[in-house]
């Protein structure tokens, strides 16, 4: 079980890195980060490959966090 969790963690981490690297840059600097967040909060939607990569990033991040928790719990039992 431990080996499977560790392997899954490495695979998900690699996929997460690849998805983040493939995303296009939205802005330059902190000013763009604030306006980009406002766009997403007030209904701006990313279309096409950017939207897909964004959703994949969220899903892989959640999976990575859950795997990390399970792996930490499993390794602390012994």
Order of alpha helices (4+ residues) and beta strands (2+ residues): alpha-alpha-alpha
